[in-house]
């Protein structure tokens, strides 16, 4: 029988902002990450162009009112 060659696992190139990110799938099929999901979503919103939303014309969010000091 032919011997199988060992496959060297290369580390993926990653953005420096996501240094230390690891994504795994456990035995139940759940995605487990080493990063907070909210931080990951914010990074994707800032850096990835969503072609489905590219031509979308939404109203700009209303301006925030200045906070008034409490008495």
Residue frames relative to the residue before (quaternion, step in Angstrom):
aa qw qx qy qz dx dy dz
X 1.0000 0.0000 0.0000 0.0000 0.00 0.00 0.00
X 0.4979 -0.6544 0.4855 0.2968 3.50 -1.14 0.68
X 0.4275 -0.6878 0.5240 0.2639 3.53 -1.07 0.75
X 0.4021 -0.6952 0.5406 0.2507 3.56 -1.07 0.75
X 0.4096 -0.6963 0.5347 0.2481 3.53 -1.01 0.84
X 0.4586 -0.6569 0.5223 0.2922 3.55 -1.05 0.74
X 0.3001 -0.7495 0.5665 0.1650 3.54 -0.86 0.98
X 0.3212 -0.7410 0.5609 0.1821 3.56 -0.73 1.08
X 0.3000 -0.7573 0.5557 0.1666 3.55 -0.80 1.03
X 0.1973 -0.7924 0.5698 0.0922 3.56 -0.52 1.20
X 0.4541 -0.6548 0.5300 0.2900 3.51 -1.15 0.65
X 0.4531 -0.7024 0.4817 0.2631 3.57 -0.85 0.98
X 0.4851 -0.6159 0.5223 0.3354 3.55 -1.16 0.61
X 0.0280 -0.8139 0.5783 -0.0490 3.54 -0.84 1.01
X 0.5859 -0.5693 0.4546 0.3549 3.52 -1.21 0.63
X 0.5462 -0.6402 0.4216 0.3377 3.63 -0.91 0.82
X 0.6006 0.5707 -0.3637 0.4259 3.61 1.14 -0.51
X 0.7375 0.3774 -0.2118 0.5184 3.58 1.20 -0.51
X 0.2254 0.8014 -0.5225 0.1841 3.57 1.17 0.51
X 0.7812 0.2985 -0.2369 0.4945 3.57 -0.82 0.97
X 0.4766 0.6710 -0.4390 0.3604 3.59 1.26 0.02
X 0.0727 0.7610 -0.6439 0.0323 3.55 -0.98 0.86
X 0.1207 -0.7807 0.6124 0.0300 3.55 -0.98 0.94
X 0.0407 0.7918 -0.6051 0.0724 3.56 -0.79 1.07
X 0.2871 -0.7141 0.6050 0.2040 3.55 -1.28 0.36
X 0.3168 -0.7724 0.5184 0.1852 3.57 -0.66 1.10
X 0.7446 -0.4330 0.2797 0.4241 3.57 -1.30 0.06
X 0.6652 0.4825 -0.3015 0.4835 3.60 1.23 -0.35
X 0.5571 -0.6258 0.3777 0.3941 3.59 1.29 -0.01
X 0.4861 0.6555 -0.4399 0.3748 3.58 1.23 0.26
X 0.4053 -0.6905 0.5431 0.2529 3.55 -1.07 0.77
X 0.0919 -0.7898 0.6064 0.0039 3.55 -0.76 1.11
X 0.0373 -0.8107 0.5841 -0.0124 3.58 -0.72 1.09
X 0.4574 -0.6651 0.5145 0.2893 3.53 -1.27 0.39
X 0.6589 0.4586 -0.2907 0.5207 3.59 1.32 -0.02
X 0.5466 -0.5760 0.4882 0.3622 3.54 -1.22 0.49
X 0.5316 -0.6583 0.4322 0.3118 3.60 -0.87 0.95
X 0.6348 0.5389 -0.3382 0.4384 3.61 0.99 -0.76
X 0.6524 0.4986 -0.3136 0.4770 3.60 1.00 -0.81
X 0.6467 0.5211 -0.3109 0.4622 3.56 1.01 -0.82
X 0.6592 0.4987 -0.3045 0.4733 3.60 0.96 -0.84
X 0.6388 0.5181 -0.3269 0.4654 3.59 0.99 -0.78
X 0.6260 0.5253 -0.3293 0.4730 3.60 1.01 -0.79
X 0.6747 0.4889 -0.2966 0.4667 3.59 0.89 -0.91
X 0.6378 0.5257 -0.3306 0.4556 3.61 0.97 -0.78
X 0.7019 0.4746 -0.2650 0.4603 3.58 0.99 -0.84
X 0.8209 0.3304 -0.1170 0.4508 3.59 0.94 -0.86
X 0.7310 0.3886 -0.2355 0.5091 3.61 1.17 -0.31
X 0.3434 -0.7366 0.5529 0.1838 3.54 -0.87 1.03
X 0.2235 -0.7684 0.5878 0.1190 3.58 -0.73 1.08
X 0.3204 -0.7967 0.4771 0.1871 3.59 -0.27 1.24
X 0.5917 0.5575 -0.3789 0.4422 3.62 1.15 -0.36
X 0.7445 0.3800 -0.2056 0.5090 3.57 1.12 -0.64
X 0.3883 0.7704 -0.4457 0.2388 3.58 1.29 -0.06
X 0.7900 0.3084 -0.1527 0.5074 3.62 0.84 -0.95
X 0.4100 0.7254 -0.4586 0.3087 3.56 1.25 0.21
X 0.1698 -0.7857 0.5899 0.0758 3.56 -0.90 0.96
X 0.0114 0.8001 -0.5955 0.0707 3.53 -0.07 1.32
X 0.5390 -0.5679 0.4943 0.3776 3.48 -1.27 0.36
X 0.5115 -0.6239 0.4836 0.3394 3.53 -1.09 0.64
X 0.5579 -0.6050 0.4297 0.3717 3.59 -1.01 0.66
X 0.5581 -0.6129 0.4281 0.3600 3.60 -1.03 0.68
X 0.5544 -0.6114 0.4500 0.3409 3.53 -1.12 0.72
X 0.4684 -0.6721 0.4961 0.2878 3.55 -1.03 0.78
X 0.4320 -0.6794 0.5307 0.2649 3.51 -1.06 0.80
X 0.5134 -0.6341 0.4644 0.3445 3.59 -1.01 0.72
X 0.4846 -0.6627 0.4854 0.3008 3.55 -1.04 0.77
X 0.2753 -0.7399 0.5912 0.1648 3.52 -1.04 0.85
X 0.5030 -0.6585 0.4545 0.3268 3.60 -0.90 0.80
X 0.4577 -0.6707 0.5140 0.2765 3.54 -1.09 0.77
X 0.3839 -0.7238 0.5296 0.2196 3.55 -1.08 0.74
